[in-house]
Amino acid sequence: MQILDHLDKLEFSPAYVIEERALRKNCELLANISKQSGAKILLALKGYAVSSTLKIVGEYLSGATCSGLFEAKFAKEYMDKEIHTYSPAFKDDEIDEIIALSGHIVFNSLFQFERYKHKALEAKKELGLRCNLEFSLAPKELYNPCGRFSRLGIRAKDLENADLSAVNGLHFHALCEESATSLELVLKEFEAKFKPFIAKMKWVNFGGGHHITKKGYDTQKLINLCKKFSDTYGVQVYLEPGEAVGWEVGTLVASVIDIIKNEKNIAILDSSSEAHMPDTIIMPYTSEVANARVLATREGEQVSELKNDEFAYLLAGNTCLAGDVMGEYAFKQPLNRGDKVVFLDQAHYSIVKNTTFNGVKLPNLIFLNAKGELECIRKFGYEEYKRRN
């Protein structure tokens, strides 16, 4: 990461740092896939939504997919391209503004579709339905949108007697950090269950969870799958990755406040896994740290052994939550109070989820432009905590 060459210039801690070069690299790859496959690619704001960088993303992608009114307003203000909005349930007091902002509106149930379709049709908007494939390759049930009792989407059997004459497209989402091979398996299920409806559509949205920008992803397979599906059914294909846009484009930089010893050396940081990296607890996973190796996961599971020339530290957050621990790491040099610790790949599903739990300061947002200049996008303080409580 480029930030490692500029740590001495970083005045703020904690801070998320977004790197322009890495962001453009991801977007260029996605734009090339779109060009070769014919699929339109949208940014899923639920995964990545750094306002000052959306203009850059908009140079490459077709638009944004939103989860409700606020994201739709955000997409209009900072990107102003195609806006697709889906919600598990739209509200009466928000639907008019959502319709005004959105070009595509995807409904989660036939009840919601019937309730709001006339308004949307009068506004000449594209209408879609979310499908529940009852099949998913999501690695955890928490992230499985097609699991048993799922509230997300409509099953094929529930569409059999429905009037779909006003429906322009179908949407499904059944992946989470998955490969093109996983998409291939999901598409087979989708076609097997929803084939009678697909040919009547103008577009089909393959949802998110495509790990496109991760090293080793089979981009050619993705291109082939999109082209084949589009040619077979005569539809426009959409993809809506969020994580793939923000993958490895940013870091969370924290500082060591204190070091205490309780059997192990424990470095207390001015950051928090609970408040600033919630997916490390929810998924769970242990974040990589620059210039360090993981010795043990945040749950304490041993990963590797300490070498003679290394120094071990348990990295912990500055909250009262006992489990606010990032993991145990091996460093080449001893840590000192005031040293900076850089958590890698913290742009996606961190900034959009962070909280002011325990009154811990929200990390400032920093942009590292292509010239190597650090720009402060957002500076947070007490007012954010006060407004949210």
Residue pairs with C-beta under 8 A, 6 or more apart in sequence:
1 19
1 22
1 248
1 251
1 290
1 342
1 344
2 19
2 21
2 22
2 368
2 372
3 10
3 17
3 19
3 251
3 253
3 342
3 368
4 290
4 291
4 342
5 372
6 368
6 372
6 374
7 253
7 340
7 342
9 374
10 17
10 253
10 340
10 366
10 374
12 364
12 366
12 376
12 379
13 253
13 254
13 255
13 270
13 340
14 252
14 253
14 254
14 255
14 269
14 270
14 271
14 276
14 361
14 363
14 364
15 252
15 253
15 363
15 364
15 365
15 366
16 250
16 251
16 252
16 253
16 346
16 347
16 350
16 351
16 363
16 364
16 365
16 366
17 250
17 251
17 252
17 253
17 366
17 367
17 368
17 374
18 50
18 53
18 249
18 250
18 347
18 365
18 366
18 367
18 368
18 377
19 249
19 250
19 368
20 53
20 56
20 367
20 368
20 369
20 370
21 370
22 248
22 249
22 250
23 53
23 56
23 57
23 245
23 246
23 249
24 56
24 60
24 370
26 213
26 244
26 245
26 246
26 247
26 248
26 249
27 56
27 57
27 59
27 60
27 61
27 245
28 60
29 212
29 213
29 219
30 41
30 60
30 61
30 212
30 213
30 241
30 244
30 245
31 41
31 60
31 61
33 39
33 41
33 212
33 219
33 222
33 223
34 40
34 41
34 61
34 62
36 223
37 222
37 223
37 224
37 226
37 227
37 230
37 237
38 226
38 227
38 230
38 236
38 237
39 206
39 226
39 230
39 236
39 237
39 238
39 239
40 62
40 63
40 82
40 236
40 237
40 238
40 239
41 61
41 62
41 238
41 239
41 240
41 241
42 61
42 62
42 63
42 64
42 65
42 82
42 84
42 238
42 239
42 240
43 54
43 57
43 61
43 63
43 64
43 65
43 79
43 240
43 241
43 242
43 245
44 64
44 65
44 208
44 240
44 241
44 242
44 245
45 64
45 65
45 66
45 67
45 71
45 74
45 75
45 242
45 352
46 67
46 71
46 242
46 352
47 208
47 241
47 242
47 243
47 245
47 246
47 348
47 349
47 352
48 242
48 243
48 245
48 246
48 347
48 348
48 349
48 351
48 352
49 71
49 74
49 351
49 352
50 246
50 250
50 347
50 351
50 365
50 367
50 377
51 74
51 77
51 78
51 377
52 78
52 365
52 367
52 377
53 367
54 64
54 75
54 78
54 79
55 78
55 79
57 79
57 245
58 79
58 80
58 81
61 81
61 245
62 81
62 82
63 75
63 79
63 81
63 82
63 83
63 84
63 103
64 71
64 75
64 79
64 81
64 82
64 83
64 84
65 84
65 85
65 86
65 205
65 208
65 240
66 72
66 74
66 75
66 83
66 84
66 85
66 86
66 102
67 85
67 86
67 87
68 85
68 87
68 90
68 94
68 98
69 94
69 97
69 98
69 101
71 85
72 83
72 85
72 97
72 98
72 101
72 102
73 97
73 101
75 81
75 83
75 101
76 83
76 101
82 103
82 104
83 101
83 102
83 103
83 104
84 102
84 103
84 104
84 105
84 106
84 205
84 238
84 240
85 98
85 101
85 102
85 104
85 105
85 106
86 105
86 106
86 107
86 108
86 128
86 130
86 171
87 108
88 108
88 151
88 152
89 108
89 109
89 112
90 98
90 107
90 112
90 116
95 116
95 119
96 119
98 105
99 105
99 116
99 119
99 120
99 123
99 125
100 123
102 125
103 125
103 126
104 125
104 126
104 127
104 128
104 168
104 169
104 203
105 116
105 120
105 125
105 126
105 127
105 128
106 127
106 128
106 129
106 130
106 169
106 171
106 205
107 113
107 116
107 117
107 127
107 128
107 129
107 130
108 130
108 151
108 152
108 153
108 154
109 154
110 129
110 154
110 158
110 159
110 162
113 127
113 129
113 167
117 127
117 166
120 127
121 127
121 166
126 168
126 169
126 202
126 203
127 166
127 167
127 168
127 169
128 167
128 168
128 169
128 170
128 171
128 203
128 205
129 154
129 159
129 164
129 167
129 169
129 170
129 171
130 152
130 153
130 154
130 170
130 171
130 172
130 173
131 153
131 154
131 155
131 156
131 170
131 171
131 172
131 190
131 193
131 194
132 145
132 146
132 150
132 152
132 153
132 154
132 155
132 172
133 146
133 153
133 172
133 174
133 186
133 189
133 190
133 193
133 194
134 146
134 155
134 189
134 193
135 146
135 174
135 186
135 189
136 144
136 145
136 146
136 147
136 174
136 175
136 186
137 174
137 175
137 176
137 178
137 182
137 185
137 186
138 144
138 145
138 146
138 147
138 174
138 175
138 176
138 178
138 209
139 176
139 177
140 176
140 283
141 147
142 282
143 176
144 150
144 176
145 152
145 153
145 173
145 174
146 152
146 153
146 174
152 173
153 172
153 173
156 193
156 194
156 197
159 194
159 197
164 197
164 200
167 200
167 201
168 201
168 202
168 203
169 201
169 202
169 203
169 204
169 205
169 235
170 194
170 197
170 198
170 201
170 204
170 205
171 204
171 205
171 207
172 186
172 190
172 204
172 205
172 206
172 207
173 207
173 208
173 209
174 186
174 189
174 207
174 209
175 182
175 183
175 186
175 207
175 208
175 209
175 210
176 209
177 209
177 211
177 214
177 243
178 209
178 210
178 211
179 211
179 217
179 218
180 210
180 217
180 218
180 219
180 221
180 222
180 225
181 218
181 221
183 206
183 210
183 222
183 225
184 221
184 225
187 206
187 225
187 229
190 198
191 198
198 204
198 233
198 235
199 233
199 234
201 233
201 235
202 235
202 236
203 235
203 236
203 237
203 238
204 229
204 233
204 235
204 236
204 237
204 238
205 237
205 238
205 239
205 240
206 226
206 237
206 238
206 239
206 240
207 239
207 240
208 239
208 240
208 241
208 242
208 243
209 241
209 243
210 222
210 239
210 241
210 244
211 217
211 243
211 244
211 247
212 219
212 222
212 239
212 241
212 244
213 244
213 245
213 247
213 248
214 244
214 247
226 237
226 239
229 235
229 237
230 236
230 237
242 348
242 349
243 348
243 349
245 348
246 347
246 348
246 349
247 345
247 347
247 348
248 344
248 345
248 347
249 347
250 345
250 346
250 347
250 348
250 351
251 290
251 342
251 343
251 344
251 345
251 346
251 347
252 271
252 276
252 277
252 287
252 342
252 343
252 346
252 350
252 363
253 340
253 341
253 342
253 343
253 363
254 269
254 270
254 271
254 340
254 341
254 342
254 343
255 269
255 270
255 338
255 339
255 340
255 341
256 267
256 268
256 269
256 335
256 336
256 337
256 338
256 339
256 340
256 341
257 268
257 269
257 270
257 318
257 337
258 267
258 268
258 337
259 265
259 266
259 267
259 268
259 313
259 335
259 336
259 337
260 266
260 268
264 312
264 313
264 314
264 328
265 311
265 312
265 313
265 314
265 335
266 313
266 314
266 316
267 313
267 314
267 315
267 316
267 335
267 341
268 316
268 317
268 318
269 315
269 316
269 317
269 318
269 326
269 341
270 318
270 361
271 277
271 317
271 318
271 343
271 360
271 363
272 317
272 318
272 319
272 321
272 324
272 357
272 358
272 360
273 280
273 281
273 298
273 317
273 324
273 325
273 326
274 281
274 317
274 319
274 321
274 323
274 324
274 355
274 357
274 358
275 317
275 319
275 354
275 355
275 356
275 357
275 358
275 360
275 362
276 317
276 346
276 350
276 354
276 360
276 362
276 363
277 287
277 326
277 343
277 346
277 350
278 349
278 350
278 353
278 354
278 355
279 285
279 349
279 350
279 353
280 286
280 287
280 298
280 326
281 298
281 323
284 297
284 298
284 299
286 294
286 297
286 298
286 303
286 326
286 327
287 326
287 327
287 343
287 344
287 345
287 346
288 294
288 343
288 344
288 345
289 315
289 326
289 329
289 341
289 342
289 343
289 344
290 341
290 342
290 343
290 344
291 331
291 332
291 342
292 329
292 330
292 331
292 332
292 341
293 304
293 310
293 329
293 330
294 303
294 304
294 327
294 328
294 329
294 330
295 302
295 303
295 304
295 305
295 306
295 312
295 327
295 328
295 329
295 330
296 302
296 303
296 327
296 328
297 303
297 327
298 323
298 325
298 326
298 327
300 328
304 330
306 312
306 330
307 330
309 332
310 330
310 331
310 332
311 330
311 331
311 332
311 333
311 334
311 335
312 328
312 329
312 330
312 331
313 328
313 329
313 331
313 335
314 325
314 327
314 328
315 325
315 326
315 327
315 328
315 329
315 341
316 324
316 325
316 326
317 324
317 325
317 326
317 360
318 324
318 360
319 357
319 358
319 360
320 358
321 357
321 358
326 343
335 341
351 365
354 362
354 363
355 388
356 362
356 384
356 385
356 388
356 389
359 385
361 380
361 381
361 385
362 380
362 384
363 380
364 376
364 377
364 378
364 379
364 380
365 376
365 377
365 378
366 374
366 375
366 376
366 377
367 374
367 375
367 376
367 377
368 374
368 375
369 375
